Amino acid sequence: MEQVEVRGLRLAYERAGDGAPLVLVHGITESHRAWDPILEQLADRWRVVAVDLRGHGGSERRAPY
């Protein structure tokens, strides 16, 4: 899992594959792990980025201000 800082807030994401970008966003009570069963299959065709929204998975919850 990788992380990026946006406005002082660390957000986690997983990426795989090459090609046109495909961003995967999880449901309200989940994390990027919700996409694990199909991530590699999608990565055969696209550059997949599965994000952890703020307060989920490996992303910080606190407000950036």
Helices and strands as residue ranges (DSSP letters): E 2-6, E 9-16, E 21-25, G 32-35, H 36-43, E 47-51
